Amino acid sequence: MEDEIKKGERLNAIVDAVCYWLGYQFKIGRDQLIHEASLRYPIADTITSNGIDIRRIVLEQLHPIFKSKKIDLVIFDETVKEPETEKDDTNLREVYEFKLAKSETSIEHKEEHQRVFDDIVRLAYYHFWRNKDCYFIMCGKYEDFKTYFVGQKSAITEDDNKLKVPVRHIETTQKTAIEWKPDGIYKDWFGFKIGEEKKIVFNKTDNENWGLRPFQTSYIIRDTKNHSYADTFKVKSKCLAITPSGLENIKTHAAGIWKIEAIKKGKALAPHF
């Protein structure tokens, strides 16, 4: 079994690799062709280069709990001989979902906001019912990640009738990382410092057209004898790896990884946000 130190190194390597790969696509003019599905390849390559056999990794795995849904990437243990055709998830070890930060990501209660919600709640339900290690990855252009996901405010300038977020110049020799200053719609869902946790209660009655209610309508459970929805669901996220803030003039892209868990009965929980 992989120890926590090696896993931490692997998660940091994934963040660096995603940023490098996105940066390369950007520099050769292919950034318009990037979509979430394409992120599987640099992530899978990084996982294998950190000691996980390629035969243990499956891209776009059919979800074992929700009908007609797929998982971006999963890792099985060594005992599974043919993971691509494996239907029993007993020996499935890790689950990953990916998202790209963009302008629509920051619009409250709209489609992209719901898609981020769906990813983290789907991961949390998987942890709740099957106790799997579940991870959420958000990445994108540095300023998109900063402005639309972190919600850190930046002044906007007009340039040839196009809105642009200016680069803030910093000393490249600085030794201490500048902390992210989250102030967007995800600040209560995700911490932006390594080890920071966030806990939240999602209620079905909070919003008729957004959040838990449409999720439970869209995500049909396969095994209704053993799994069922409640009107309230408690989720915890923990930041495990993230591109440092304040590196706009050094890095073209940023990314972060959060472990997603359900908070089960009897666990301490912060007040509802």
C-alpha positions in Angstrom: 0.0 0.0 0.0 1.1 3.5 -0.8 1.9 5.6 2.3 0.5 9.1 2.9 3.9 10.8 2.1 4.1 9.2 -1.3 0.5 9.9 -2.0 1.1 13.6 -1.1 4.0 13.7 -3.4 1.9 12.2 -6.2 -0.9 14.7 -5.7 1.6 17.6 -5.8 3.0 16.1 -9.0 -0.4 16.0 -10.5 -1.0 19.7 -9.8 2.4 20.5 -11.4 1.9 18.3 -14.4 -1.6 19.6 -15.1 -0.3 23.2 -15.1 2.7 22.3 -17.3 0.5 20.4 -19.8 -2.1 23.2 -19.9 0.6 25.8 -20.2 2.1 23.9 -23.2 -1.2 23.6 -24.9 -1.7 27.4 -24.4 1.7 28.3 -25.8 1.2 26.2 -29.0 -2.2 27.8 -29.6 -4.3 24.7 -28.7 -5.9 26.0 -25.5 -9.3 26.5 -27.3 -9.3 22.7 -27.9 -8.9 21.9 -24.2 -11.8 20.2 -22.4 -12.2 18.4 -19.2 -11.9 14.9 -20.7 -8.4 15.7 -22.1 -7.1 16.3 -18.6 -7.2 12.5 -18.0 -4.1 12.0 -20.0 -1.5 14.2 -18.2 -3.0 13.1 -14.9 -2.9 9.4 -15.8 0.7 9.8 -17.0 1.7 11.5 -13.8 0.1 8.8 -11.7 2.0 6.0 -13.5 5.3 7.9 -13.2 4.7 8.0 -9.5 4.6 4.2 -9.1 1.0 3.2 -10.0 0.9 0.6 -12.7 -0.9 1.8 -15.9 -3.1 -1.3 -15.8 -4.6 -0.2 -12.5 -6.0 3.1 -14.0 -9.2 3.4 -15.9 -10.3 6.6 -17.7 -14.1 7.4 -17.8 -15.3 4.5 -15.7 -19.0 3.7 -15.6 -20.3 4.8 -12.2 -21.2 1.8 -10.0 -23.8 3.7 -7.9 -25.5 6.1 -10.4 -27.1 5.0 -13.6 -25.8 6.4 -16.9 -23.0 8.4 -15.2 -19.2 8.1 -15.5 -16.2 8.9 -13.3 -13.3 10.8 -14.9 -10.6 8.5 -13.6 -10.3 5.7 -11.1 -7.5 3.6 -9.6 -7.9 -0.1 -8.7 -5.6 -2.1 -6.5 -3.1 -4.7 -7.7 -5.5 -7.7 -7.4 -7.8 -6.6 -10.2 -6.7 -8.3 -13.4 -8.9 -6.4 -15.9 -9.9 -3.1 -14.4 -11.5 -1.8 -17.6 -14.1 -4.5 -17.5 -14.4 -4.8 -13.7 -17.9 -4.2 -12.5 -17.3 -4.9 -8.8 -15.8 -1.8 -7.2 -14.7 -3.6 -4.0 -11.1 -3.2 -5.0 -11.4 0.3 -6.4 -9.1 2.6 -4.4 -9.3 6.1 -5.7 -11.8 8.2 -7.6 -11.1 11.5 -9.4 -13.3 14.2 -11.0 -11.9 17.2 -12.9 -13.1 20.7 -13.7 -11.8 23.6 -15.7 -12.2 27.1 -14.3 -13.9 29.6 -16.6 -16.0 32.7 -16.4 -19.2 30.7 -16.1 -17.8 28.9 -13.1 -18.3 32.0 -11.0 -22.0 32.6 -11.8 -24.0 31.5 -8.8 -26.8 28.9 -9.2 -26.1 28.6 -13.0 -25.1 25.5 -15.0 -21.3 25.5 -14.2 -22.0 26.1 -10.5 -24.4 23.1 -10.5 -21.8 21.0 -12.3 -19.2 21.8 -9.6 -21.8 21.0 -7.0 -22.6 17.7 -8.7 -19.0 16.6 -8.8 -18.3 17.2 -5.1 -21.6 15.8 -4.0 -21.3 12.7 -6.2 -17.8 12.1 -4.8 -19.1 12.6 -1.2 -22.0 10.1 -1.8 -19.4 7.6 -3.1 -17.4 8.0 0.0 -20.5 7.8 2.2 -21.8 4.6 0.7 -18.5 2.8 -0.3 -15.8 4.5 1.7 -13.6 5.3 -1.3 -10.9 7.9 -1.4 -12.4 10.6 -3.6 -10.6 13.6 -5.1 -11.7 16.8 -6.9 -9.4 18.7 -9.2 -10.0 22.2 -10.4 -7.5 23.8 -12.8 -7.3 26.4 -15.5 -5.5 29.5 -16.7 -4.0 31.2 -13.7 -6.2 34.3 -13.8 -9.3 32.2 -14.5 -8.5 30.0 -11.5 -7.9 33.0 -9.3 -10.8 35.2 -10.4 -13.6 32.7 -11.2 -12.9 29.9 -8.8 -11.0 31.4 -5.8 -12.9 34.6 -6.3 -9.9 36.7 -5.5 -10.6 40.2 -6.8 -8.6 41.6 -9.6 -8.9 45.0 -11.4 -10.2 44.6 -15.0 -8.9 46.8 -17.8 -10.1 47.4 -21.3 -7.8 46.3 -24.2 -9.0 46.4 -27.8 -12.6 46.1 -26.6 -11.8 42.9 -24.7 -11.8 42.6 -20.9 -8.5 41.4 -19.5 -7.3 40.7 -16.0 -3.9 42.4 -15.5 -0.8 40.5 -14.4 0.4 41.5 -11.0 4.3 41.6 -11.0 6.1 40.1 -8.0 9.6 39.3 -7.2 10.5 35.8 -8.5 12.9 35.3 -5.6 10.3 35.5 -2.9 10.5 32.5 -0.5 7.2 32.6 1.2 4.0 31.9 -0.7 1.3 34.5 -0.8 -2.0 33.1 0.5 -5.0 32.9 -1.7 -7.8 35.3 -0.6 -11.0 33.5 -1.5 -14.0 35.7 -1.9 -16.2 33.9 -4.4 -19.1 31.5 -4.3 -16.8 28.5 -3.4 -15.1 30.1 -0.4 -17.3 28.1 2.0 -16.8 24.8 0.0 -13.0 24.7 -0.4 -10.0 25.8 1.6 -7.2 27.3 -0.3 -4.3 26.4 2.1 -2.7 23.0 2.4 -4.5 21.0 5.0 -7.4 23.5 5.3 -10.8 21.9 5.7 -14.3 23.1 4.9 -17.6 21.6 6.1 -21.0 22.3 4.8 -24.6 21.1 5.0 -26.5 20.9 1.8 -30.3 21.0 2.2 -32.8 19.9 -0.4 -35.1 22.8 0.6 -32.4 25.5 0.2 -33.2 26.1 -3.5 -36.0 24.5 -5.6 -34.1 24.8 -8.9 -30.4 24.4 -7.9 -28.3 22.2 -5.6 -29.3 19.0 -3.9 -32.9 18.8 -5.3 -31.9 18.7 -9.1 -28.9 16.5 -8.2 -31.1 13.9 -6.6 -33.5 14.1 -9.6 -30.7 13.7 -12.2 -28.6 11.1 -10.4 -30.6 7.9 -10.4 -29.4 5.3 -7.8 -28.9 1.8 -9.1 -29.3 -0.1 -5.8 -32.3 1.5 -4.1 -32.6 -1.3 -1.6 -29.3 -0.3 0.1 -28.9 3.4 -0.9 -31.4 6.2 -0.6 -31.3 10.0 -0.5 -32.1 12.2 2.5 -33.2 15.8 2.5 -29.9 16.9 4.1 -26.3 15.9 3.1 -23.1 16.9 5.0 -19.8 17.2 3.1 -16.2 17.9 4.0 -13.4 19.0 1.7 -9.7 19.2 2.5 -7.1 20.9 0.4 -4.2 18.5 -0.3 -2.3 20.3 -3.1 -2.6 23.7 -4.8 -0.6 26.1 -7.0 0.7 28.9 -4.8 -0.9 32.3 -5.1 1.1 35.3 -6.3 2.8 33.6 -9.2 0.9 35.2 -12.1 4.1 36.4 -13.8 5.7 33.0 -13.4 3.0 30.4 -14.1 0.4 30.5 -16.9 -1.9 28.0 -15.1 -3.0 26.9 -11.7 -4.6 23.8 -10.1 -5.7 22.3 -6.8 -6.7 19.0 -5.4 -9.3 18.5 -2.6 -10.2 15.3 -0.8 -14.0 15.0 -0.6 -15.8 13.1 2.1 -19.3 12.7 3.5 -19.7 13.6 7.2 -21.5 10.7 8.8 -23.7 10.8 11.9 -21.9 11.5 15.1 -19.1 13.6 13.4 -18.6 17.2 14.4 -19.9 19.7 11.8 -19.6 23.4 11.4 -22.8 25.5 11.1 -24.6 25.6 7.8 -23.1 28.3 5.5 
